């Protein structure tokens, strides 16, 4: 019974770890030196040149693509 409990606990921990990895965190570095933490992968609109991202509080923001130096996954 103890082994079953440990196995279930490990499986739940692995599942939680996998799910949290899907929600990745990204750092957006701007040309003026700001570092922005984004929750989830930023989306680039090719028509408008805008990059949309969600901040840690869940608020949506947009930046002009030409204002962004790089986007890297944490």
N, C-alpha and C positions, 0 to 999 in steps of 0.2 A: 504494500500500500504506500509506503514512504517513497519507493522508487517511482511509482505512478505519479505521485504528487510532484516529485522533483521533475519528472519528464514533462508534465503538463506545464509547470512553471517555466521551464526552459523554452518550451514551444511558444508560450505566450510572450515571453521576453523577446524571442527572435521575431515574432510577428510584429510586435510593437516597434522594434528597431527597424524593420523593413518598411513599415508604414511611415515612420518619421523621416526616413531617408528619401522617400518620394516627395516630400514637401520641401525639399532642399532650400537652403539659404544661399543667397547670392550677394556679392558686394559689387556695387556700381561705383566706379571711379570716374569722377567728372574732370573735365579739362581745367576747371578752376581749383582743383585739389580736394574737393569734398569726397567723402567715402559714405555711401548710402547702403544700408542693410535692407535687402529685399527678401520677403518671404515668398518662396516659389520663384519659378523662372520668369524673368521679365519678357514681355511680348513686344516684338518690333512690328509696327505697322509700316509696311513697305510703301504704301501710297502716301501717307502723311509724314513719314520720317519720325514718328513719335514712338518712344519706348514707354510702355505702361508697366507699372510694378506695384505690388502691395507692400506696405511697410509693416513693421512688427506689430503695430496696433490694428492692422486690418484695413487701413485707409488706402485707397487707390491714388496713385500719382502718375504724372507723365513728364517726360523730359524729351527735348529735341535730340535726335540721334547724333547730331554734330556736336552736342555739348558733352557727350559721353566718351571717355577715353577707352575704358574697357569694362567688361562684365565678367566676373569670375565666380565660380561656385566654391563655397566654403567647404 
